[in-house]
Amino acid sequence: MRTANTPHCASERLIRAGMLTVADLKSGIRKIWPAAAVMTCLYLAYWLFMLLAEKPVTAGDRLPVLYLAALFLSFCVPASVYGYVNDPSDGIGYAMLPLPVPIKFGVMMLVSAVLIPFGFYVIIHVLDCALALAGGGRGFQGMIWEPGGTDFCTFWSDFGKICLYQSVFILGNIALRKHKTAMTVLVMLAIHGVFIGMFQVDELSSGILYILYSFVAPACIWAVSYLLFKRLQFC
């Protein structure tokens, strides 16, 4: 009987996971859209000023600002959307959801580290392209996929970095109770400063140290985040 019920249970869990993803995504968008709107307006106002001032801005100047805008918004997402999961009173409702801990953790990762940051990053890129078209090449060198400008692969490369950096903020959201984003930023800056000062990782693009810092460390942080999430007393 257990074998016969396995496909049904798996499909039911998949449906519930999809419903939880949609519900968390809707709730997250409602919570994060004011910050996203402010960040978008600041980005738009800055580059619109550069456009009207006829400043010779290249793609190399434009994309770092775009990347930082998406990065700083992404930093706020875990605490804004899932800040209640380790709260003794508010987290109980999330813990009582009829889904295994790995699925709930996976949905949390998907919504806070992929879907919401990806949506904002796409919106910023659309604005970037609209400004490029409006400027006629005067304020910008061209759209992100234009030959001779910046290759479209940069989009996926930068977004992948944002997803990796999110591991730190997922961990901070689960481990900390108060001032989650601010405290996590301070810890991340301290750790990053130590690695830059001691190993000059900002100057590396390959090698063992680069792989450890850029990929292995985030993967380990994901694992620690899952273990802490699993051990929450109401999970």
N, C-alpha and C positions, 0 to 999 in steps of 0.2 A: 504493500500500500504506500509505503514511503517513497519508493521509486516512482510509482505512478503519479504521485502528487508533486514530485519535484518540478516538472515543467510548468505546472499550474502555479506553484509557489514562486518560481522564478519570474514568470510573466507578471504575476501580481505585484511582486516587488519592483519590477521594472516600471510598471505603470505608476506605482506610488512614488518611485524615485523621480519619474518625469513630472508628476503633479507637484512634488515638493520643490523641484527645480523651478517650475513656472511660478509657484507661490513665492519662493524666496527671491526670484528675479523681480517680480512685481513689487514686493516689499522693499527690496534693495534699491530699485529705481526711484521709488517714492522718497526714500531716505537720502539718497545721494544726489538727486537731480539739482538741488540748489547749489551745492558745491560745484557740480559739473557745469552749470549755467554760468556761474561766476568765473570759473577758469576759462570757459570758452569765450566769454565776453572780453576778458583780459587779453587772451591770445588774439582775438579778432581786432581789438582796439589797437594793440601794439603794432601788428603788421599792417593795419590800415593806415596808421600814422606813417609808417615807413614807406608805404605805397604813395601816399599823398605828398610826402616830403621828397619823393623821387630818390630815395637812398638806393645805392647799388647793392642790393642784397642778393647773395647767391644761395643756391640750395644748401651749401655747407653751413651757411649762417642760419638758415631757416629751420632745418630739421632738428638741430639740438634743442631749440626752444620748444618745438612741437613735442619732442621726446620728453623733455622735462615737465611739460604741462600734463601729459598723460601719466607720467611717473608719479607726480605729486598727488594727482587725483587717486591713482591706484593705491597709494599709501593709506588713504582714508577709508577705502572700501571695506576691509575686513572688520574694523572696529565699528563702522557705521551700520553695516548690514547684519553682522553676527556678534556684535558686542555683548549681547545678553546671554550667550550660550554658557558662560561660566558664572552667571549670577545665580545665587542660591534660590531666589524667588522666581525670576523670569525664565531661567534656564530649564526649569522642571518641565514646562510645556513642550519644549523642544526635545527633551530627553524621552518623553512619553510617546513620541511619534512611533508608529508601528513599523519601524525600519531598523535593520542592523546598524551598528555604529559605523562600519566601513562605508556603507552607502550614504549615510548622513554626512560623513566626513568628505566623501567624494563629491557630493552635491555642493557642500560648502566650498570646496576647492574650485569646482566648475564655475559657480556663480561669482565668487569674490576674486578669483585669480585669473579667470579667462573671459567670461561672458560680459560682465560690466566693463572691465578695462578695455576689452576689444571694441565694444560698442562706442565708448568715448573716443578711443583712438581713431576709429573710422570716421566719426563726426569731425574730429579735428582735421583729418586728412581731406575730407570733403571741403571744409572751409578753406584749407590751404590751396586746393585746386581752384576753388571759386575765386580766390584772391589773385591767383596766378593768371586766370583768364581775364579778370577785370583789369589787371595791370598791363596786360598785353606784353609781358616780358620786361616792363619798365621797372617794376618794383621787385620782381621775382624772375628767376632764371627759367622757370617752367614747372610743370607738374611732376610729381614724384616718379612717374613711369616714363617720362620723356627721354629719348636717347640724347646723350650729351649732358643730361642733368644728373639726378640721383636715381640709381637703379631701384626698381620696385622691390627687389629683395631686401632692401634696407628696412622696409615696413615690417617684414616678418622677423628679421634679425632683431630689431629694436623691441618689437612686441614680445619676442621670446625672452629678452633680458628682463622686461617688466614682469613677466610671469615668474621668472626665477627670483627676482628681488621680492616678490610677494611672499615668498616662503618665510622671510623674516617677520613680516607683519601678521601672517597667519599664526605664527608661533607666539608673537607678542599678544595677539588678541586672546589666545587661549590661556597663556600663562599669567597675564596681568589682569588685575581687577579694575584699576583706575588709571586714567591718563594713558591709555594704551598706545595711541598713535605717537604722542609726544615722547614717551619713554622709549618706545621702540626706535624712533628716529635717533635719539641720543645714543642708544646702545649700538645701533648700526653704524653711525658716524664714528663712534669710538673704535669699534672693531675694524672698520674700513681704514681709519687713520693709522691704526697699528700695522695693518698689512701693507699699506702704502709706504709707511715710514721704514719698516723693517725689510720688506721684500720687493718694493717698487712694483707691485702687481699692476698698477695703472699703466706701466710701460711695456707689459708683456702681452703678446698676442698668441702665444703657443707655449708648449712645454708642460711639464708635470705640475708645476706650481699654478700655472694658469688654469689647467683642467681641474685641479683640486679646489681652487678658490671659486671658479666660475660655475662648476657643474656638480662636483662631489659634495661640496659644502651645502649648497641649496637642497640637494637630495637628502642629505642627513638631517637638515632642518625640517623637511617635510616629514621624515620618519619620526623625529622627536615630537613634532606637532601632533601627529596621529596618536602617539603613545599617551601624550598628555590629555588629548581629547577623549581617548578611550578610558582614561582613569579618572575623569571627572566623576565626582561622587553621585551626580544625578544623571549620568550617561549610561 
